């Protein structure tokens, strides 16, 4: 069947051509070998990662660390001999994280594991001392309104559900019978459903409830966003403007909840040091190697630069940035005069809605028809395991041809999803796909990304597997090189979208979204 598809599509203009002898002859062998040699012998990657992640730290938009990261990446490219610049696309209110300290004073004195959420207000010149209450289960929004006015004032309010167990699901599966595991999971689903219903009955959502509690005079918000892994918490943004919002680790959050359940009211002392400032510029860092034969045609590398800030954003998306930087460094050494222009974008504000990449696409209409393809990486340290061709019907012809030339070590664990379907959200490739530009998500193996590092306080340097980063950088460099050598740009022909099973009408290709250029 695959041969039949090749026969059909090779007659179409703008598609990568191939030969019957691709496996026997490799016109790209010398450059492929040079990429391998450079990628395996250079030893600067670990120190670059240290400077980027440990020294600069997390890269929340609007912070000093984010600005330092933009200039670090820009200057690194300049040191490689690659032109680079920071392009402003908006402004963001500046905020600076300081120390978070959360202690239980009663019924015993201990330090609690936790931190303030991003953009949380400070507790001011002295620590906040207050008693803890949990969101009760009441009948309707009127009952909650009355409770807030009477009970929430001056209290620290717990707004997240407790968990039945701090053990990950795989720990349960490995140590109990199938029947006991099913019973546990069912109880967990009931607990979650009941808590969601509790939030719904307030008349608000988990996002708007903290705002109402603040208006009612609550002293602060306590939450837990458990990832499902041992001791791991996801930390996002505060919704409050004047009172502190903190995330506690699961173990300590459940501890407080148990005290309340059995009739003891804990008292906490919270210190959150943070400061807001004026609006500051937000950037995309752009670097490019100018093409020699087709300078107005582009092959684009993509990896967002920003992160959440409870950890240091090592696997989201430090590893993506490091991969693309290393691919560019290698290409500059072994392929300094590409036929097409190679451009890399490190976007700001991805975590708030793909804002940097969406702004780039909107601000550069002159590139709309000149980008051959985009390769985007954004999900952790592991080796790239799948490329979904996003509904671009003829992309397979290019990738099939290029993979014939790539050493077996790079493709033995790589799956191609043809023709795939366009993503509607998730990462920066969508900013390009929604404008009809072939943009592919280089999906890595899981390696506990979702339950241990994604948006958590554990997303740090020690989670990086540098052998995999080197592997990915060399694979990207090889694909970019061959895309630059291709006689024609990649075809933009799209699949006919499948029917929506609910409506019976064809699904729609994603459309461009207006970026948010100011915040928070």
Long-range contacts (C-beta under 8 A, 24 or more apart in sequence): 2-400, 5-396, 6-397, 6-400, 9-393, 9-394, 9-397, 10-397, 12-394, 12-491, 12-493, 13-488, 14-394, 14-488, 14-489, 14-490, 14-491, 14-492, 15-394, 15-397, 15-398, 15-488, 15-490, 15-491, 16-397, 16-398, 16-401, 16-402, 16-486, 16-488, 16-490, 17-397, 17-401, 17-487, 17-488, 18-397, 18-400, 18-401, 18-404, 22-401, 22-404, 22-405, 23-404, 26-404, 26-405, 27-405, 28-405, 28-481, 28-482, 28-485, 29-405, 31-334, 31-335, 31-481, 32-405, 32-406, 32-407, 32-478, 32-481, 34-333, 34-334, 34-335, 35-330, 35-331, 35-334, 35-335, 35-474, 35-477, 35-478, 35-481, 36-407, 36-474, 38-330, 38-333, 38-334, 39-326, 39-330, 39-470, 39-473, 39-474, 39-477, 40-470, 40-474, 42-329, 42-330, 45-322, 45-326, 45-466, 45-469, 45-470, 46-466, 48-76, 48-322, 48-325, 49-314, 49-318, 49-322, 49-461, 49-464, 49-466, 50-461, 52-318, 52-321, 52-322, 53-312, 53-313, 53-314, 53-318, 53-460, 53-461, 54-312, 54-461, 57-309, 57-312, 58-307, 58-308, 58-309, 58-310, 58-311, 58-312, 58-313, 59-305, 59-306, 59-307, 59-309, 59-313, 60-95, 60-97, 60-118, 60-306, 60-307, 60-308, 60-309, 61-92, 61-282, 61-306, 61-348, 61-349, 61-351, 61-352, 61-519, 62-92, 62-93, 62-94, 62-95, 62-280, 62-282, 62-519, 62-520, 63-94, 63-95, 63-96, 63-97, 63-309, 64-94, 64-96, 65-309, 66-305, 66-306, 66-348, 67-280, 67-283, 69-305, 70-283, 70-285, 70-305, 70-346, 70-348, 73-285, 73-305, 73-321, 73-325, 73-346, 74-285, 74-287, 76-325, 77-285, 77-287, 77-325, 77-328, 77-344, 80-328, 80-329, 80-332, 81-332, 81-336, 82-287, 82-288, 82-289, 82-328, 82-329, 82-332, 83-287, 83-288, 83-289, 83-290, 84-285, 84-286, 84-287, 84-288, 85-285, 85-286, 85-287, 86-283, 86-284, 86-285, 86-286, 87-283, 87-284, 87-285, 87-286, 87-360, 87-363, 88-281, 88-282, 88-283, 89-282, 89-283, 89-284, 89-348, 89-349, 89-355, 89-356, 89-359, 89-360, 89-363, 89-515, 89-517, 90-281, 90-282, 90-349, 90-355, 90-359, 90-515, 90-516, 90-517, 90-518, 91-279, 91-280, 91-281, 91-282, 91-517, 91-518, 92-279, 92-280, 92-282, 92-349, 92-518, 92-519, 92-520, 93-276, 93-277, 93-278, 93-279, 93-280, 93-518, 93-519, 93-520, 94-276, 94-277, 94-278, 94-279, 94-280, 95-119, 95-274, 95-275, 95-276, 95-277, 95-520, 96-274, 96-275, 96-277, 97-273, 97-274, 97-309, 98-122, 98-272, 98-273, 98-274, 98-275, 99-271, 99-272, 99-273, 100-246, 100-271, 100-272, 100-273, 101-127, 101-269, 101-270, 101-271, 102-246, 102-248, 102-268, 102-269, 102-270, 102-271, 103-268, 103-269, 103-270, 104-256, 104-266, 104-267, 104-268, 104-269, 105-129, 105-267, 105-268, 105-269, 106-265, 106-266, 106-267, 107-259, 107-264, 107-266, 112-248, 112-249, 112-252, 112-268, 113-231, 113-248, 113-249, 113-251, 113-252, 114-233, 114-246, 114-247, 114-248, 114-249, 114-252, 115-235, 115-246, 115-247, 115-310, 115-457, 116-238, 116-244, 116-245, 116-246, 116-247, 116-272, 116-274, 117-223, 117-235, 117-236, 117-237, 117-238, 117-245, 117-246, 117-247, 118-235, 118-236, 118-237, 118-238, 118-308, 118-309, 119-237, 119-238, 119-274, 119-520, 120-238, 120-240, 120-244, 120-245, 120-246, 120-272, 120-274, 121-238, 121-240, 121-241, 121-242, 121-243, 121-244, 121-245, 121-272, 121-274, 122-244, 122-272, 122-273, 122-274, 122-275, 123-244, 123-270, 123-271, 123-272, 123-273, 127-269, 127-270, 127-271, 128-219, 128-220, 128-244, 128-269, 128-270, 128-271, 129-267, 129-268, 129-269, 130-154, 130-155, 130-156, 130-219, 130-220, 130-267, 130-268, 130-270, 131-155, 131-156, 131-265, 131-266, 131-267, 131-268, 132-156, 132-157, 132-158, 132-222, 132-256, 132-259, 132-260, 132-265, 132-266, 132-267, 132-268, 133-157, 133-158, 133-260, 133-265, 134-158, 134-256, 134-257, 134-260, 135-159, 135-198, 135-199, 135-202, 135-209, 137-194, 137-198, 138-201, 139-201, 140-201, 141-201, 141-202, 141-203, 144-201, 144-202, 144-203, 145-203, 148-212, 148-213, 148-216, 148-218, 149-216, 152-213, 152-216, 152-217, 152-218, 153-216, 153-217, 153-218, 154-217, 154-218, 154-219, 155-218, 155-219, 156-218, 156-219, 156-220, 156-221, 156-222, 156-268, 156-270, 157-213, 157-218, 157-220, 157-221, 157-222, 158-222, 158-223, 158-253, 158-256, 158-257, 158-260, 159-199, 159-206, 159-209, 159-210, 159-213, 159-221, 159-222, 159-223, 160-222, 160-223, 160-224, 160-225, 160-253, 161-191, 161-192, 161-195, 162-191, 162-253, 162-254, 162-257, 162-258, 163-188, 163-191, 163-224, 163-226, 163-250, 163-254, 164-188, 164-191, 166-230, 166-231, 166-250, 166-251, 166-254, 167-230, 168-228, 168-229, 168-230, 168-451, 169-228, 207-239, 208-239, 210-238, 210-239, 210-240, 210-245, 211-239, 211-240, 214-240, 214-241, 214-242, 214-243, 218-243, 219-243, 220-244, 220-245, 220-246, 220-270, 221-245, 221-246, 222-246, 222-248, 222-253, 222-256, 223-247, 223-248, 223-253, 224-248, 224-249, 224-250, 224-253, 226-250, 227-450, 227-451, 227-452, 227-454, 227-456, 228-450, 228-451, 229-448, 229-451, 229-452, 229-456, 229-458, 231-458, 232-451, 232-452, 232-456, 232-457, 232-458, 233-310, 233-456, 233-457, 234-310, 234-454, 234-455, 234-456, 235-308, 235-309, 235-310, 235-455, 235-456, 235-457, 236-308, 236-455, 237-520, 244-270, 244-272, 246-270, 246-272, 247-310, 279-518, 282-348, 282-349, 282-355, 282-356, 282-517, 283-348, 283-356, 284-345, 284-346, 284-347, 284-348, 284-356, 284-357, 284-359, 284-360, 285-345, 285-346, 286-343, 286-344, 286-345, 286-346, 286-360, 287-328, 287-343, 287-344, 288-341, 288-342, 288-343, 288-344, 289-328, 289-331, 289-332, 289-336, 289-338, 289-341, 289-342, 290-341, 291-338, 291-339, 291-340, 291-341, 291-342, 291-484, 292-337, 292-338, 292-339, 293-339, 293-340, 294-339, 294-340, 294-341, 295-340, 295-341, 296-341, 296-370, 297-340, 297-341, 297-370, 297-371, 297-372, 297-489, 298-340, 298-341, 298-342, 298-343, 298-367, 298-370, 298-371, 298-372, 299-338, 299-340, 299-341, 299-342, 299-343, 299-371, 299-372, 299-373, 299-480, 299-483, 299-484, 300-342, 300-343, 300-344, 300-345, 300-371, 300-373, 300-374, 300-375, 300-432, 300-439, 301-327, 301-328, 301-342, 301-343, 301-344, 301-345, 301-374, 301-375, 301-476, 301-480, 302-344, 302-345, 302-347, 302-357, 302-374, 302-375, 302-376, 302-377, 302-428, 302-429, 302-432, 302-439, 303-344, 303-345, 303-346, 303-347, 303-376, 303-377, 303-378, 303-428, 304-346, 304-347, 304-348, 304-350, 304-351, 304-356, 304-357, 304-378, 304-427, 304-428, 305-346, 305-347, 305-348, 305-350, 305-356, 306-347, 306-348, 306-349, 306-350, 306-351, 306-356, 307-351, 307-459, 308-351, 308-455, 308-459, 310-455, 310-456, 310-457, 310-459, 311-453, 311-456, 311-457, 311-458, 311-459, 311-460, 312-459, 312-460, 312-461, 313-459, 314-381, 314-453, 314-459, 314-460, 314-461, 314-462, 314-463, 314-464, 315-379, 315-380, 315-381, 315-449, 315-453, 315-454, 315-459, 315-463, 315-464, 316-378, 316-379, 316-380, 316-449, 316-453, 316-454, 316-455, 316-459, 317-350, 317-377, 317-378, 318-464, 319-377, 319-380, 319-381, 319-464, 319-469, 320-376, 320-377, 320-378, 320-379, 321-346, 322-464, 322-469, 322-473, 323-377, 323-469, 323-472, 323-473, 323-476, 324-377, 324-473, 324-476, 326-469, 326-470, 326-473, 327-473, 327-474, 327-476, 327-477, 327-480, 330-473, 330-474, 330-477, 331-477, 331-480, 331-481, 334-477, 335-477, 335-481, 335-484, 338-481, 338-484, 339-484, 339-485, 340-372, 340-483, 340-484, 342-480, 342-484, 345-428, 347-428, 349-515, 349-516, 349-519, 350-378, 350-427, 350-428, 352-516, 352-519, 352-520, 353-513, 353-515, 353-516, 354-425, 354-427, 354-428, 354-430, 354-431, 354-513, 354-515, 355-515, 355-516, 355-517, 356-428, 356-515, 357-428, 357-431, 357-432, 358-431, 358-512, 358-513, 358-514, 358-515, 359-515, 359-517, 360-431, 361-431, 361-432, 361-435, 361-437, 361-512, 362-512, 362-514, 362-515, 368-435, 368-437, 371-432, 371-437, 371-438, 372-438, 372-483, 372-486, 372-489, 372-490, 373-398, 373-437, 373-438, 373-439, 373-440, 373-483, 373-490, 374-429, 374-432, 374-437, 374-438, 374-439, 374-440, 375-439, 375-440, 375-442, 375-476, 375-479, 375-480, 376-427, 376-428, 376-429, 376-439, 376-440, 376-441, 376-442, 377-441, 377-442, 377-444, 377-472, 377-476, 378-427, 378-428, 378-441, 379-427, 379-443, 379-444, 379-449, 379-454, 380-444, 380-445, 380-446, 380-447, 380-449, 380-453, 380-454, 381-444, 381-447, 381-449, 381-463, 381-464, 381-465, 381-468, 381-469, 382-444, 382-445, 382-446, 382-447, 382-449, 382-465, 382-468, 383-413, 383-444, 383-445, 383-468, 383-471, 383-472, 384-414, 384-442, 384-443, 384-444, 384-471, 384-472, 384-475, 385-413, 385-414, 385-415, 385-443, 385-444, 385-445, 386-414, 386-415, 386-416, 386-417, 386-443, 387-414, 387-415, 387-416, 387-417, 387-440, 387-441, 387-442, 387-443, 388-417, 388-420, 388-421, 388-423, 388-440, 388-441, 388-443, 389-416, 389-417, 389-418, 389-419, 389-420, 389-438, 389-440, 390-420, 390-421, 390-422, 390-423, 390-429, 390-433, 390-438, 390-439, 390-440, 390-441, 391-419, 391-420, 391-421, 391-422, 391-433, 391-494, 391-495, 391-497, 391-509, 392-419, 392-438, 392-490, 392-491, 392-492, 392-493, 392-494, 392-495, 393-419, 393-491, 393-493, 393-494, 393-495, 394-490, 394-491, 394-493, 395-419, 395-438, 395-440, 395-490, 395-491, 397-491, 398-483, 398-486, 398-490, 401-482, 402-478, 402-479, 402-482, 402-483, 405-478, 405-482, 406-475, 406-478, 406-479, 409-471, 410-471, 410-474, 410-475, 410-478, 413-445, 414-475, 419-495, 421-495, 421-497, 421-498, 422-494, 422-509, 422-510, 423-510, 424-510, 430-510, 431-512, 433-510, 434-509, 434-510, 434-511, 434-512, 434-513, 435-512, 436-492, 436-494, 436-509, 437-492, 438-490, 438-491, 438-492, 442-472, 442-476, 444-468, 444-472
